Amino acid sequence: MTSPCEVHIYAQNKSHCDEVAKKILLMAKGLEQKYNFYDPNSYLWALNQRKSNALDAQTKDLLSRAKLFYTQTKGIFDITAGTLTQSRKLPTLDEVEKEMKRLEPFVGVEHFKIKKNKLIFDNPHTLIDLGGFVKEYAVDLAVKILKKEKILSALVNFGGDIYALGLKPNGEKFSIGIKNPKNPQAYITSLKISNEALTTSASYERKHQVEGKVYSHIISTQELQNKIISATVIASTTVEAGVFSTAFMIDPKLETSLKRVLINEKLEVL
């Protein structure tokens, strides 16, 4: 998942907790291998390289949900933004910009369709990258495993994508710190959650630099506002929270009923 992942399980039987943790680990590793954008042996690679167009039920569900979120975020959350990823590996800024311009017309979920159990692209260039989706999806699946195993209290944290199941053993909600985007070693505020998901997208996360120009890990054909440098969202599922925390980094005025905490360049909590 390209980041530290942890699960805290609160229960009386340690051996049962170990068994549950192992199930979650195997599930997460399976998703990581299956949907690895860069691995030539992954299922997603085969789809992107047009070596296969067969969709299993899980992938069909993921792609269908991604199309729905694309509409809900007015095109901001886009799993085809990965079409531009390879261009950022070119050695010069001029080459990067030219290649991105060439590929931009092929970005957008309208460039693929789901017909029964088949994935149909309308061009040879569009690529699907589920990197901004699968980690959150894995958290939600971990919560399903915990519930199925009758675990009443747990905290799942996959690289900052968090779900708090139930309450802490002392009966209190889980307190989640929100990092200072200009000093990630410090916290600027905190939120308390129970049976909810919380995710944060921020400017301190992964970046790539070419000849002095910094490209955010949030890839979009829409221009970043550069006013919000951290966006935290609370939702009933980690997938939904993750989608909208990413979207708010690009359009902080996006309409939603979800609870959110936005931090601007002045470190004001909005």
BELDA-V422977 format. One record per residue. N is the residue number from 1. SS is DSSP state (H for helix, E for strand, - for the rest). PHI is phi in degrees with one decimal (999 if undefined). D_FIRST is the distance of its C-alpha to the first C-alpha in Angstrom with 1 decimal. Layout:
N;SS;PHI;D_FIRST + N;SS;PHI;D_FIRST
This chain:
1;-;999;0.0 + 2;-;60.8;3.9 + 3;-;-161.1;5.5 + 4;-;-62.0;7.7 + 5;E;-127.0;7.7 + 6;E;-146.7;11.3 + 7;E;-133.6;13.9 + 8;E;-105.4;17.6 + 9;E;-115.0;20.1 + 10;E;-110.2;23.7 + 11;-;-160.0;26.2 + 12;-;-81.8;29.2 + 13;-;-98.2;28.2 + 14;H;-64.4;25.8 + 15;H;-63.2;25.7 + 16;H;-66.1;24.8 + 17;H;-59.4;21.9 + 18;H;-62.8;20.7 + 19;H;-64.7;21.0 + 20;H;-65.0;19.1 + 21;H;-60.6;16.2 + 22;H;-65.3;16.1 + 23;H;-62.1;16.1 + 24;H;-66.0;13.1 + 25;H;-60.8;11.2 + 26;H;-63.8;12.6 + 27;H;-62.2;11.8 + 28;H;-64.6;8.0 + 29;H;-63.2;8.2 + 30;H;-64.3;10.6 + 31;H;-65.5;8.9 + 32;H;-59.6;6.1 + 33;H;-71.7;9.4 + 34;H;-66.4;11.6 + 35;-;-111.2;10.2 + 36;-;-69.3;9.1 + 37;-;-64.6;11.4 + 38;-;-101.1;12.5 + 39;-;-89.3;13.1 + 40;-;-61.3;16.8 + 41;-;-97.3;16.4 + 42;-;-83.5;14.1 + 43;H;-63.3;15.9 + 44;H;-66.0;14.9 + 45;H;-59.2;16.3 + 46;H;-62.3;19.5 + 47;H;-66.1;19.9 + 48;H;-66.5;19.5 + 49;-;-87.0;21.9 + 50;-;62.1;24.3 + 51;-;-82.9;24.5 + 52;-;-151.7;24.0 + 53;-;-128.5;24.5 + 54;E;-82.3;24.3 + 55;-;-105.0;22.1 + 56;-;-82.3;21.3 + 57;H;-62.4;21.7 + 58;H;-64.3;18.0 + 59;H;-68.3;17.4 + 60;H;-60.1;20.8 + 61;H;-64.7;20.0 + 62;H;-60.8;16.8 + 63;H;-67.7;18.9 + 64;H;-64.8;21.9 + 65;H;-67.7;20.2 + 66;H;-62.6;18.7 + 67;H;-63.3;22.4 + 68;H;-64.8;23.6 + 69;H;-67.3;21.4 + 70;H;-58.7;22.5 + 71;H;-70.0;26.1 + 72;H;-64.2;25.5 + 73;-;-99.5;24.1 + 74;-;56.5;26.9 + 75;-;86.9;24.7 + 76;-;-74.3;22.3 + 77;-;-80.1;19.1 + 78;-;-138.6;19.1 + 79;H;-72.4;16.5 + 80;H;-92.8;18.9 + 81;H;-61.6;18.5 + 82;H;-62.4;16.4 + 83;H;-56.0;19.9 + 84;H;-88.9;20.4 + 85;H;-57.8;17.4 + 86;H;-62.9;19.3 + 87;H;-63.2;22.3 + 88;H;-75.6;20.8 + 89;H;-91.9;20.7 + 90;-;-70.0;24.5 + 91;-;-74.3;26.5 + 92;-;-118.4;28.8 + 93;H;-61.6;28.6 + 94;H;-62.4;31.3 + 95;H;-66.1;29.4 + 96;H;-60.5;26.2 + 97;H;-64.1;28.3 + 98;H;-65.9;30.4 + 99;H;-69.2;27.6 + 100;H;-64.1;25.8 + 101;H;-63.7;29.2 + 102;H;-66.5;29.7 + 103;H;-89.7;26.5 + 104;H;-53.5;26.7 + 105;H;-63.0;29.1 + 106;H;-101.4;26.5 + 107;-;-93.7;23.9 + 108;-;138.0;24.2 + 109;H;-69.0;23.4 + 110;H;-67.8;27.1 + 111;H;-86.1;26.6 + 112;E;-138.0;25.3 + 113;E;-129.7;26.8 + 114;E;-110.9;26.3 + 115;E;-116.4;29.5 + 116;-;56.8;29.6 + 117;-;-113.6;26.7 + 118;E;-123.9;26.6 + 119;E;-102.2;24.6 + 120;E;-118.8;27.1 + 121;E;-91.7;26.6 + 122;-;-100.6;29.7 + 123;-;-159.7;29.0 + 124;-;-87.4;27.4 + 125;-;-103.4;25.2 + 126;-;-62.5;23.0 + 127;-;-122.4;19.3 + 128;-;-104.5;16.7 + 129;-;-124.2;13.3 + 130;-;-95.3;11.2 + 131;H;-59.3;8.4 + 132;H;-89.9;10.3 + 133;H;-139.4;10.8 + 134;H;-71.1;8.5 + 135;H;-62.1;6.3 + 136;H;-66.6;10.0 + 137;H;-62.1;11.3 + 138;H;-64.6;9.4 + 139;H;-62.2;11.0 + 140;H;-63.2;14.2 + 141;H;-67.7;14.2 + 142;H;-61.5;13.8 + 143;H;-64.3;16.8 + 144;H;-62.5;18.7 + 145;H;-63.5;18.4 + 146;H;-60.0;19.6 + 147;H;-65.5;22.4 + 148;H;-62.5;23.4 + 149;-;-88.7;23.7 + 150;-;65.3;25.9 + 151;-;-80.6;23.9 + 152;-;-101.1;25.4 + 153;E;-140.4;23.5 + 154;E;-164.6;19.9 + 155;E;-129.6;17.2 + 156;E;-106.8;13.6 + 157;E;-136.2;11.4 + 158;E;-105.6;7.7 + 159;-;60.1;7.7 + 160;-;92.4;11.2 + 161;E;-92.2;11.0 + 162;E;-123.0;13.7 + 163;E;-132.6;16.1 + 164;E;-104.1;19.3 + 165;E;-96.2;21.1 + 166;-;68.8;24.8 + 167;-;-118.2;26.2 + 168;-;-65.4;25.9 + 169;-;-54.4;28.4 + 170;-;-85.5;31.0 + 171;-;88.1;31.0 + 172;-;-94.1;29.4 + 173;-;-69.2;26.6 + 174;E;-78.4;23.3 + 175;E;-98.6;23.6 + 176;E;-112.8;20.6 + 177;E;-78.7;21.1 + 178;E;-105.5;20.6 + 179;E;-68.9;20.3 + 180;E;-72.1;23.0 + 181;-;-62.5;21.5 + 182;-;-96.4;24.0 + 183;E;-151.2;23.4 + 184;E;-60.1;19.9 + 185;E;-80.4;21.4 + 186;E;-116.7;23.7 + 187;E;-110.3;23.6 + 188;E;-99.0;25.7 + 189;E;-165.4;25.9 + 190;E;-146.3;24.5 + 191;E;-133.2;24.4 + 192;E;-106.2;25.2 + 193;E;-136.8;23.6 + 194;-;-150.1;24.2 + 195;-;54.1;22.9 + 196;E;-143.9;21.1 + 197;E;-107.2;17.8 + 198;E;-140.3;17.2 + 199;E;-134.4;14.9 + 200;E;-131.4;15.8 + 201;E;-112.8;15.6 + 202;E;-149.5;17.5 + 203;-;-71.2;19.0 + 204;-;-82.7;17.7 + 205;-;-76.0;14.1 + 206;-;-53.7;13.2 + 207;E;-136.5;16.4 + 208;E;-134.4;18.1 + 209;E;-122.9;21.8 + 210;E;-129.8;24.6 + 211;-;47.1;28.1 + 212;-;88.3;27.6 + 213;E;-90.4;26.1 + 214;E;-96.9;22.8 + 215;E;-107.7;20.5 + 216;E;-70.8;18.1 + 217;-;-69.0;14.4 + 218;-;-85.9;16.0 + 219;-;-92.6;17.8 + 220;-;-153.2;21.0 + 221;-;-83.5;24.5 + 222;-;-91.8;25.9 + 223;-;-76.4;26.8 + 224;-;-65.9;25.1 + 225;-;-72.4;27.6 + 226;-;59.7;26.8 + 227;-;-112.7;28.3 + 228;E;-99.9;25.3 + 229;E;-111.5;22.8 + 230;E;-155.8;20.8 + 231;E;-132.7;20.5 + 232;E;-116.0;19.7 + 233;E;-130.6;20.2 + 234;E;-109.9;21.0 + 235;E;-148.4;21.1 + 236;-;-75.3;21.6 + 237;-;-127.0;18.2 + 238;H;-69.7;14.8 + 239;H;-59.7;14.6 + 240;H;-64.4;18.0 + 241;H;-60.8;17.4 + 242;H;-65.2;14.4 + 243;H;-60.1;16.5 + 244;H;-78.8;19.5 + 245;H;-66.2;18.1 + 246;H;-66.8;16.9 + 247;H;-62.9;20.3 + 248;H;-67.2;22.3 + 249;H;-69.0;21.3 + 250;H;-100.0;23.2 + 251;-;-135.3;25.9 + 252;-;-68.1;26.5 + 253;-;-95.9;29.5 + 254;-;-57.8;27.7 + 255;-;-78.9;29.4 + 256;-;-164.4;27.7 + 257;-;-91.8;28.8 + 258;-;-69.3;25.5 + 259;E;-72.3;25.8 + 260;E;-145.8;24.4 + 261;E;-128.8;24.7 + 262;E;-110.0;25.0 + 263;E;-121.3;25.7 + 264;E;-94.6;27.8 + 265;-;-64.3;28.6 + 266;-;-87.0;31.3 + 267;-;63.8;28.8 + 268;-;-84.6;30.6 + 269;E;-88.7;28.9 + 270;-;-101.6;29.8
